[in-house]
Amino acid sequence: MTDATRKARWIEQLKSAGIEEAAIDLRHILLAAADEAQIDDMVSRRANREPLSHILGDKPFWTLDLKVTRDVLTPRADTETLVETVLKQVTDRSRALYIADFGTGSGAILLALLSELPDAAGLGVDISESALEIARENAVRNALQDRATFRTGNWAETIPDNSLDIAVSNPPYIASAVIDTLEPEVRDHEPRLALDGGDDGLGVYHILIPELFRVLKPGGLMAVEIGYDQAAPVRALAEAAGFDDVGLTQDLGGQPRVISGRKP
């Protein structure tokens, strides 16, 4: 069997499983696999709708290479909008800022910000210790371990008042009933804890946004990722909590993606 025939067979196997970007996925598999047997195994796993990031074990995000397992949400390009939103509002990147990322998962957001802010340090908080193990590995992988700390916690409960310059989060925001309708890669393989936002998807924001106001210093910046239909209610929560300059940033697809604001 020729190489072209093998590739055609693998692509057809992926397409038959409903994978639209079969050729792209196969290209990543071919780069990662050591031999044909490993390619067959990886293609079969992908055809069973296991996320490519879990099969390969990593995922690019921002300028970083992140380890990914089923213990963490796979970082998505849409979330880079949150990083961009924060960086655009940091007028002096040489300041010794202190950042916290709540529900940090793989550490993607915190580590991306630290990579662009060389004098900043930060804390990643997550309720999942297995997720924090991945985040710590990612800090080492990207040579940011000296400026990034990770600890178990329930959102901002243990953070002192007026102690942060920047507070960010990509919290669970999918309505509980919607999760079972999602693509198998998400529904069957992503941690539900990182997806489930309660009955209306807004449960965490009601807890988190007032807490972000509390823990930020005066003048401090908050930014949170939102679902496509959540801009109005999350904006209202931010304004009710006391934030000024509450703004909305759209992602590259034109969807509402980030609500940000400043503590007066």
Sequence and secondary structure as in RCSB ss.txt:
>XXXX:A:sequence
MTDATRKARWIEQLKSAGIEEAAIDLRHILLAAADEAQIDDMVSRRANREPLSHILGDKPFWTLDLKVTRDVLTP
RADTETLVETVLKQVTDRSRALYIADFGTGSGAILLALLSELPDAAGLGVDISESALEIARENAVRNALQDRATF
RTGNWAETIPDNSLDIAVSNPPYIASAVIDTLEPEVRDHEPRLALDGGDDGLGVYHILIPELFRVLKPGGLMAVE
IGYDQAAPVRALAEAAGFDDVGLTQDLGGQPRVISGRKP
>XXXX:A:secstr
  HHHHHHHHHHHHHHTT TTHHHHHHHHHHH SSHHHHHHHHHHHHTT  HHHHHSEEEETTEEEE  TTS   
 GGGHHHHHHHHHT S TTS  EEEEET TTSHHHHHHHHH TT EEEEEES HHHHHHHHHHHHHTT TTTEEE
EE STTTTS TT EEEEEE    B GGGGGGS HHHHTTS GGGTB  SSS HHHHHHHHHHHHHEEEEEEEEEE
  TT HHHHHHHHHHHT EEEEEEE TTS EEEEEEE  
